[in-house]
């Protein structure tokens, strides 16, 4: 029984180890806020948050419906403001840069 358990742990670690090592760490060096137009509910905010997180170079994104605000932290070497605006537009919304 102990041998089977040990074999299972070894097998599992050989699968999980490489997956954990393959995850890219994003060095976030900028955070911008956007005022979002076109959202009608919290679902819109959740969908836009998910879309922004898919943009290569985005470390984090948080969109709130109540204040119509998106806060995006990203690596400026991998993503530009134009790409972020394009992702927001592609998701069906419009954005203007908010002043902090």
Secondary structure, 3 states (H helix, E strand, C coil): CHHHHHHHHHHHHHHHHHHHHHCCCCCCCEEEEEEEECCCCHHHHHHHHHHHHCCCCEEEEEEECCCCEEEEEECCCCCCHHHHHHHHHHCCCEEEECCC
